[in-house]
Amino acid sequence: MYVGRFLVAAPGLAAYRVSSRSFPNRKVIERDAGLTVVPTDDAEPTDNPYVSYNCVRRVERDGDAMAAVGNGSHVDPVAEKLELGYPPRDALATALFALDFEKDDYDTPRIAAVVGEETASVGTVRRDALLVREVTEPTLVATYEKDDPEPFALEADGATAAARELYDHAFEHAVCAAGVSVDGGVETAIHNGE
């Protein structure tokens, strides 16, 4: 099954995977504030605004570590709202509402999560809905087919294992993955395939 880009989030742990039929030549790289999806050196040039973006941003607020995770440019405003003191639900709802679904040929939903050490929230905005939910167990939301948050059997116990588990999942067209664990601080991991 092809579900496009997807994430799984739970308290203390999240992972994100790029799955793509149209732009498979991408990888995740580390930057100061988090992780970024970028084209590989052999990728065809494109002016598509949805190909490169921050997929994970670390946030420190009042001594608490959190991470914003998602499939596009909305990850930055989610992180910025968290830094300003917004509750995770409001940070997700505000950014997703403001940027809306992607204006591409498929009206691709935007998906996002905020993960803290003991809390997690997921959200999506699609053509017909804006959904934000606090979750207590691993929860998946994807851009296609599974665009309504649902439980997911994530076995991983850390950022590296989470990135690898999502990359290896049976959903079609894996490109790259990122993992995040929050336990006193934010640890990230990258899996760009073999």
N, C-alpha and C positions, 0 to 999 in steps of 0.2 A: 504494500500500500504506500502511496506517495502522500505525505502529509505536509510537505514543504518544511520551512523552518519551524523548530519547536523547542520548547523548554520544559523542564521539570523542576519544581521548587518544593521545598519542605523547610521547616525550621532548621537553620544551620547549614543547609546544603541546597545547591542548585546546579543545573547544567543546561547548556544551550547547544543546539546543533544546527548548522547550516546544511540543508538538503536542497539541492537545486538541479533542475534539468537545463535551465537557461544559462546560468553562470557558474559552472562547476570549478573554474580555476580561481579559487579563493583559499585563503588561509587565515588563521587567527595569529596576531602578534601581540606582544606585551608592550604597553606604553605606561607612562607614569601613573595615570589615573585608573588604569584597568587594562582591558583587552579590546582589540579592534579587529574587525573583519576587513581584509584588504584583498585586492586581486593579487594573484601570483605573478611572478616575473614573466611568465609565458602567456598570460591572459591577453585576449584581444582588448584593445582600447574601447572604452564605453563611456558615455555621458549619463548612464542610468544612475540616478541619485540613490537607488536602493541597494547598490552593490557593496559599498564600503561604509562602515559605521562602527561606533563603539558598541560592543555587545555586553560588556561588563564594566561597571564603574564602581570603585570602592568609595565608601562614604564613612566618615568619622563624625559623630555628632554627640556632644556631651559625654565623651568617653565610650560611647557605644559604636561598635562597628556594624556596618550593613553593606549590602551590595545591591545595585540595580542591574537587572539583566533583561535583555530583550533583543528584538530583531530589527532595530533601526535607529534613526536619529532621535527618537523619543526617549532613549535611555539617558541622554544627557539632561533633559529637563526633569526627568524623574529624580535623578541624583541631585540636581540643583534644588529642587523642592525639598528633598530630604534634608539637605544641608541647611536650608532656611528654617527647619523645624516642623515641616508638615508631617502629619502621621503618614505611614506608608500607603494606606487606602487613598488618602487625599492626593498624595504625590502621584500615584498611578492614575487616578481618575482625571486629575487636572491635565496631565501631559497627554494622556490618550485622547481625551475629549478635544483638546486644542489641536493636535496634529491629525486626528481622525485616521481612517484606514488609508492605505497607500493608494495613490491615484494612478495605478498601473492598469494594464489590460485585464487583470483578474480581481480588482478591488481587494487586494491582499490585506488581510487583517494585520494590525500591529499587536504583538504580544509582549508582555513584560511581567517581571516579578521583582519584589523587594524581599530580600532575605536578611534576617537578623539571627542572632544566636539562638533565640527561643521563639521567633515568630517568622511567618512568611505570608505574603499575599501575592496573588496572581491577578493579571488583568488582560483583557483583550478589547479592542474596538474593531468592529466589523461593520459592514454596510447597515446591518439591521440591529445592532446592539452595542452597548458599552457595558462590560461585565468586570467587576472587581470583587474578589473574594479573599478573605483571610483563610489560610489552609493550615491544617495540623498534620497532614500526611503528604507524601510525595504526590504532586498533582501536575498533570500534563496539560499544556495548551499549545495548539499548533495553528499554522496559518491556513491549512486546508484539511477537510474531512474531520478533524478533531479540534474545532475552533471554539468549543465550549469546555471549560476546565473539567477534567475527570481524573480519578485516582490512577496512579501509575506505580507499578512494582519496581521501584528503584532500589537496587541492592547495595549500591556504593556506600562507602563510609568516609570518603574524603574527596577533595577536588579532583585529583588525578584519576581516581577510579570512576567518578561521576562522568568526567569528560569522555573517558574510554568507553564506559557503558552506553552512553548515548550515541557515540560514534558507531559502535558495533551493533546497535539495535537494528532489527529487521526492516524498519521503515526504509524505503528506497532512496537512492541517490545521495548517500552521505558524502559530504565535502570536508567539513572540519567541525570541531567541537571545543567548547570551553567548559570548565568546571569551577565551582566556587564553594568554599566552605567558610563558615563564620563561627569562630570559637575564640573569643577574646580579640581577634583581628580577622582580617579577610585574607584567605589564601586562594590563589587562582592557579589553574592548570590549563594547558592547551594540548589538544590532540589533532594534528593535521594529517592523519592517515599514516600509512606505513612508509 
